[in-house]
Amino acid sequence: KSDSDTYTCDIGDAQSRAKLVVQEVPVIFKQELQNEEAKEGKQVKLTCELSKPDTPVKWMKGNTVLYASEKYEFKQHGSVAELIIRDVKSIDS
């Protein structure tokens, strides 16, 4: 996307111009989240893989956006995004 711009070729007094518009490919899930079961007090890791590395993700529980805390940790390695939930309780279902 950052390559979108007007490009010019100069030869002396003559000039040729072209505009390049780069259309971003939509990001899709290469691997979606999988259902998990855990015992109370344990740690759970939810993982998904995206088609484009380093795409920002937003983790949610129902309609609530999650933020990093002692309870939730977010990791992203290239195209793999992870949510780690510590000390799971029944209300985390």
mmCIF file of the C-alpha atoms, coordinates in Angstrom:
data_MODEL
# 
_entry.id   MODEL 
# 
loop_
_atom_site.group_PDB 
_atom_site.id 
_atom_site.type_symbol 
_atom_site.label_atom_id 
_atom_site.label_alt_id 
_atom_site.label_comp_id 
_atom_site.label_asym_id 
_atom_site.label_entity_id 
_atom_site.label_seq_id 
_atom_site.pdbx_PDB_ins_code 
_atom_site.Cartn_x 
_atom_site.Cartn_y 
_atom_site.Cartn_z 
_atom_site.occupancy 
_atom_site.B_iso_or_equiv 
_atom_site.pdbx_formal_charge 
_atom_site.auth_seq_id 
_atom_site.auth_comp_id 
_atom_site.auth_asym_id 
_atom_site.auth_atom_id 
_atom_site.pdbx_PDB_model_num 
ATOM 1  C CA . LYS A 1 1  ? 0.000   0.000   0.000   1.00 0.00 ? 1  LYS A CA 1 
ATOM 2  C CA . SER A 1 2  ? 2.869   2.380   0.834   1.00 0.00 ? 2  SER A CA 1 
ATOM 3  C CA . ASP A 1 3  ? 4.147   2.053   -2.770  1.00 0.00 ? 3  ASP A CA 1 
ATOM 4  C CA . SER A 1 4  ? 1.023   3.846   -4.056  1.00 0.00 ? 4  SER A CA 1 
ATOM 5  C CA . ASP A 1 5  ? 2.154   7.158   -5.610  1.00 0.00 ? 5  ASP A CA 1 
ATOM 6  C CA . THR A 1 6  ? 2.869   8.923   -8.863  1.00 0.00 ? 6  THR A CA 1 
ATOM 7  C CA . TYR A 1 7  ? 6.006   7.701   -10.641 1.00 0.00 ? 7  TYR A CA 1 
ATOM 8  C CA . THR A 1 8  ? 7.944   9.710   -13.248 1.00 0.00 ? 8  THR A CA 1 
ATOM 9  C CA . CYS A 1 9  ? 10.439  8.807   -15.966 1.00 0.00 ? 9  CYS A CA 1 
ATOM 10 C CA . ASP A 1 10 ? 12.531  11.799  -17.146 1.00 0.00 ? 10 ASP A CA 1 
ATOM 11 C CA . ILE A 1 11 ? 14.604  11.967  -20.361 1.00 0.00 ? 11 ILE A CA 1 
ATOM 12 C CA . GLY A 1 12 ? 15.954  15.457  -20.773 1.00 0.00 ? 12 GLY A CA 1 
ATOM 13 C CA . ASP A 1 13 ? 12.989  17.790  -21.355 1.00 0.00 ? 13 ASP A CA 1 
ATOM 14 C CA . ALA A 1 14 ? 10.471  14.958  -21.837 1.00 0.00 ? 14 ALA A CA 1 
ATOM 15 C CA . GLN A 1 15 ? 8.623   13.291  -19.014 1.00 0.00 ? 15 GLN A CA 1 
ATOM 16 C CA . SER A 1 16 ? 6.255   10.376  -18.630 1.00 0.00 ? 16 SER A CA 1 
ATOM 17 C CA . ARG A 1 17 ? 4.117   9.876   -15.517 1.00 0.00 ? 17 ARG A CA 1 
ATOM 18 C CA . ALA A 1 18 ? 1.999   7.073   -14.153 1.00 0.00 ? 18 ALA A CA 1 
ATOM 19 C CA . LYS A 1 19 ? -0.021  6.684   -11.006 1.00 0.00 ? 19 LYS A CA 1 
ATOM 20 C CA . LEU A 1 20 ? 0.261   3.403   -9.122  1.00 0.00 ? 20 LEU A CA 1 
ATOM 21 C CA . VAL A 1 21 ? -2.558  2.385   -6.798  1.00 0.00 ? 21 VAL A CA 1 
ATOM 22 C CA . VAL A 1 22 ? -1.869  -0.733  -4.747  1.00 0.00 ? 22 VAL A CA 1 
ATOM 23 C CA . GLN A 1 23 ? -4.979  -2.475  -3.447  1.00 0.00 ? 23 GLN A CA 1 
ATOM 24 C CA . GLU A 1 24 ? -4.487  -4.296  -0.186  1.00 0.00 ? 24 GLU A CA 1 
ATOM 25 C CA . VAL A 1 25 ? -5.396  -7.959  -0.094  1.00 0.00 ? 25 VAL A CA 1 
ATOM 26 C CA . PRO A 1 26 ? -7.927  -8.601  2.685   1.00 0.00 ? 26 PRO A CA 1 
ATOM 27 C CA . VAL A 1 27 ? -6.624  -10.478 5.697   1.00 0.00 ? 27 VAL A CA 1 
ATOM 28 C CA . ILE A 1 28 ? -8.238  -13.866 6.267   1.00 0.00 ? 28 ILE A CA 1 
ATOM 29 C CA . PHE A 1 29 ? -7.821  -16.602 8.853   1.00 0.00 ? 29 PHE A CA 1 
ATOM 30 C CA . LYS A 1 30 ? -5.530  -19.396 7.695   1.00 0.00 ? 30 LYS A CA 1 
ATOM 31 C CA . GLN A 1 31 ? -6.309  -21.185 10.954  1.00 0.00 ? 31 GLN A CA 1 
ATOM 32 C CA . GLU A 1 32 ? -9.292  -20.203 13.066  1.00 0.00 ? 32 GLU A CA 1 
ATOM 33 C CA . LEU A 1 33 ? -9.652  -20.402 16.836  1.00 0.00 ? 33 LEU A CA 1 
ATOM 34 C CA . GLN A 1 34 ? -10.455 -23.848 18.221  1.00 0.00 ? 34 GLN A CA 1 
ATOM 35 C CA . ASN A 1 35 ? -12.781 -24.626 21.129  1.00 0.00 ? 35 ASN A CA 1 
ATOM 36 C CA . GLU A 1 36 ? -10.944 -25.406 24.364  1.00 0.00 ? 36 GLU A CA 1 
ATOM 37 C CA . GLU A 1 37 ? -11.781 -26.986 27.714  1.00 0.00 ? 37 GLU A CA 1 
ATOM 38 C CA . ALA A 1 38 ? -9.792  -26.367 30.876  1.00 0.00 ? 38 ALA A CA 1 
ATOM 39 C CA . LYS A 1 39 ? -9.961  -26.996 34.595  1.00 0.00 ? 39 LYS A CA 1 
ATOM 40 C CA . GLU A 1 40 ? -10.309 -24.038 36.934  1.00 0.00 ? 40 GLU A CA 1 
ATOM 41 C CA . GLY A 1 41 ? -6.991  -22.513 37.949  1.00 0.00 ? 41 GLY A CA 1 
ATOM 42 C CA . LYS A 1 42 ? -5.199  -23.641 34.790  1.00 0.00 ? 42 LYS A CA 1 
ATOM 43 C CA . GLN A 1 43 ? -3.891  -21.553 31.898  1.00 0.00 ? 43 GLN A CA 1 
ATOM 44 C CA . VAL A 1 44 ? -5.375  -21.644 28.401  1.00 0.00 ? 44 VAL A CA 1 
ATOM 45 C CA . LYS A 1 45 ? -3.846  -20.510 25.123  1.00 0.00 ? 45 LYS A CA 1 
ATOM 46 C CA . LEU A 1 46 ? -6.067  -19.622 22.162  1.00 0.00 ? 46 LEU A CA 1 
ATOM 47 C CA . THR A 1 47 ? -4.275  -19.389 18.811  1.00 0.00 ? 47 THR A CA 1 
ATOM 48 C CA . CYS A 1 48 ? -5.227  -18.265 15.319  1.00 0.00 ? 48 CYS A CA 1 
ATOM 49 C CA . GLU A 1 49 ? -3.168  -17.798 12.160  1.00 0.00 ? 49 GLU A CA 1 
ATOM 50 C CA . LEU A 1 50 ? -3.685  -14.904 9.757   1.00 0.00 ? 50 LEU A CA 1 
ATOM 51 C CA . SER A 1 51 ? -2.901  -14.671 6.055   1.00 0.00 ? 51 SER A CA 1 
ATOM 52 C CA . LYS A 1 52 ? -0.771  -11.529 6.553   1.00 0.00 ? 52 LYS A CA 1 
ATOM 53 C CA . PRO A 1 53 ? 2.019   -11.323 9.155   1.00 0.00 ? 53 PRO A CA 1 
ATOM 54 C CA . ASP A 1 54 ? 1.981   -8.679  11.884  1.00 0.00 ? 54 ASP A CA 1 
ATOM 55 C CA . THR A 1 55 ? -1.642  -7.719  11.270  1.00 0.00 ? 55 THR A CA 1 
ATOM 56 C CA . PRO A 1 56 ? -2.993  -6.011  14.389  1.00 0.00 ? 56 PRO A CA 1 
ATOM 57 C CA . VAL A 1 57 ? -5.638  -8.097  16.132  1.00 0.00 ? 57 VAL A CA 1 
ATOM 58 C CA . LYS A 1 58 ? -8.231  -7.254  18.769  1.00 0.00 ? 58 LYS A CA 1 
ATOM 59 C CA . TRP A 1 59 ? -9.183  -9.924  21.280  1.00 0.00 ? 59 TRP A CA 1 
ATOM 60 C CA . MET A 1 60 ? -12.713 -9.917  22.682  1.00 0.00 ? 60 MET A CA 1 
ATOM 61 C CA . LYS A 1 61 ? -14.761 -11.915 25.184  1.00 0.00 ? 61 LYS A CA 1 
ATOM 62 C CA . GLY A 1 62 ? -18.340 -11.597 23.956  1.00 0.00 ? 62 GLY A CA 1 
ATOM 63 C CA . ASN A 1 63 ? -18.710 -7.872  23.206  1.00 0.00 ? 63 ASN A CA 1 
ATOM 64 C CA . THR A 1 64 ? -15.961 -6.806  25.629  1.00 0.00 ? 64 THR A CA 1 
ATOM 65 C CA . VAL A 1 65 ? -12.529 -5.842  24.301  1.00 0.00 ? 65 VAL A CA 1 
ATOM 66 C CA . LEU A 1 66 ? -9.724  -7.490  26.277  1.00 0.00 ? 66 LEU A CA 1 
ATOM 67 C CA . TYR A 1 67 ? -6.621  -5.635  27.427  1.00 0.00 ? 67 TYR A CA 1 
ATOM 68 C CA . ALA A 1 68 ? -3.285  -6.993  28.619  1.00 0.00 ? 68 ALA A CA 1 
ATOM 69 C CA . SER A 1 69 ? -3.303  -7.637  32.367  1.00 0.00 ? 69 SER A CA 1 
ATOM 70 C CA . GLU A 1 70 ? -2.329  -10.275 34.926  1.00 0.00 ? 70 GLU A CA 1 
ATOM 71 C CA . LYS A 1 71 ? -5.269  -12.283 33.546  1.00 0.00 ? 71 LYS A CA 1 
ATOM 72 C CA . TYR A 1 72 ? -4.713  -11.819 29.789  1.00 0.00 ? 72 TYR A CA 1 
ATOM 73 C CA . GLU A 1 73 ? -1.505  -11.883 27.770  1.00 0.00 ? 73 GLU A CA 1 
ATOM 74 C CA . PHE A 1 74 ? -1.285  -11.298 24.022  1.00 0.00 ? 74 PHE A CA 1 
ATOM 75 C CA . LYS A 1 75 ? 1.500   -12.583 21.787  1.00 0.00 ? 75 LYS A CA 1 
ATOM 76 C CA . GLN A 1 76 ? 2.011   -12.292 18.068  1.00 0.00 ? 76 GLN A CA 1 
ATOM 77 C CA . HIS A 1 77 ? 4.706   -14.071 16.089  1.00 0.00 ? 77 HIS A CA 1 
ATOM 78 C CA . GLY A 1 78 ? 4.468   -13.112 12.423  1.00 0.00 ? 78 GLY A CA 1 
ATOM 79 C CA . SER A 1 79 ? 1.086   -14.383 11.291  1.00 0.00 ? 79 SER A CA 1 
ATOM 80 C CA . VAL A 1 80 ? 0.248   -16.280 14.512  1.00 0.00 ? 80 VAL A CA 1 
ATOM 81 C CA . ALA A 1 81 ? -1.740  -14.462 17.218  1.00 0.00 ? 81 ALA A CA 1 
ATOM 82 C CA . GLU A 1 82 ? -2.137  -15.899 20.721  1.00 0.00 ? 82 GLU A CA 1 
ATOM 83 C CA . LEU A 1 83 ? -4.282  -15.091 23.732  1.00 0.00 ? 83 LEU A CA 1 
ATOM 84 C CA . ILE A 1 84 ? -3.146  -16.567 27.041  1.00 0.00 ? 84 ILE A CA 1 
ATOM 85 C CA . ILE A 1 85 ? -5.757  -16.634 29.810  1.00 0.00 ? 85 ILE A CA 1 
ATOM 86 C CA . ARG A 1 86 ? -4.283  -17.285 33.251  1.00 0.00 ? 86 ARG A CA 1 
ATOM 87 C CA . ASP A 1 87 ? -6.040  -18.823 36.264  1.00 0.00 ? 87 ASP A CA 1 
ATOM 88 C CA . VAL A 1 88 ? -9.231  -19.642 34.371  1.00 0.00 ? 88 VAL A CA 1 
ATOM 89 C CA . LYS A 1 89 ? -12.523 -19.566 36.244  1.00 0.00 ? 89 LYS A CA 1 
ATOM 90 C CA . SER A 1 90 ? -16.030 -20.627 35.222  1.00 0.00 ? 90 SER A CA 1 
ATOM 91 C CA . ILE A 1 91 ? -16.861 -16.971 34.372  1.00 0.00 ? 91 ILE A CA 1 
ATOM 92 C CA . ASP A 1 92 ? -14.159 -17.148 31.640  1.00 0.00 ? 92 ASP A CA 1 
ATOM 93 C CA . SER A 1 93 ? -16.345 -19.538 29.612  1.00 0.00 ? 93 SER A CA 1 
# 
